[in-house]
């Protein structure tokens, strides 16, 4: 366990990432976490509990947590040793890539409109496809699918 500024981090968490997480926590900056395989750099494609403000838990071992907003009293612990990309929003709204795994890559998402007559979800014609062309999400409109695509690829901070 590495302890920096009273916050306990996993031993496998890179020092540069800890520095960036601590900077965001201490300055109250909004973050977007991308979890993934730290050996290959492959993004897991997580979309929930990945945006917010960093805080830390209470108790003898204070771990980093992700809070909904700066006034929140708690939140889920983060997998700091599994972060492959970290986006931070500055005070003036500029989004920067604070940390990027050297081998980082995300699924080659693609949007496909499905208009087959036997399609099971005619109310959700837009399908988002991932690594192996598997459907990972469905949407009612192209604009909603595009918004999700931009969020998952780091071009948008909120879903």
Secondary structure, DSSP 8 states (H G I E B T S, - for coil): -EEETTEEE-TTS-HHHHHHHHHHHHHT-EEEEEEB-TTT-BB----SS-EEEEEE--SSS-BEEEESSTT-S--EE--GGGEEEEEEE-TTS-EEEEEE-TT-B----EEEE---TT-S-TT--EEEE-TTS-EEEEESSHHHHHHHHHHHTTS-S--
